[in-house]
Amino acid sequence: MFSKKEEKRFEEKLVQNSQQGLIYTWVDRQTGVHYLYTWTAQGCALTPLLDENGEVVVGELEVN
């Protein structure tokens, strides 16, 4: 039942340290959608990454 190794769905593309916490860019390997994730001591937030036109950033899909 669990013999097949499960691949990670999200790939971490970029991590930046800020004075307040951490900023990550993640890519969903199944849909290609890029996400912006921030973490601070007060909490965290996750949102789709938008381009200059307000459209969701979608990269190339990984072929399995």
Secondary structure, 3 states (H helix, E strand, C coil): CCCCCCCCCEEEEEEEECCCEEEEEEEECCCCEEEEEEEECCEEEEEECECCCCCECECCCCCC
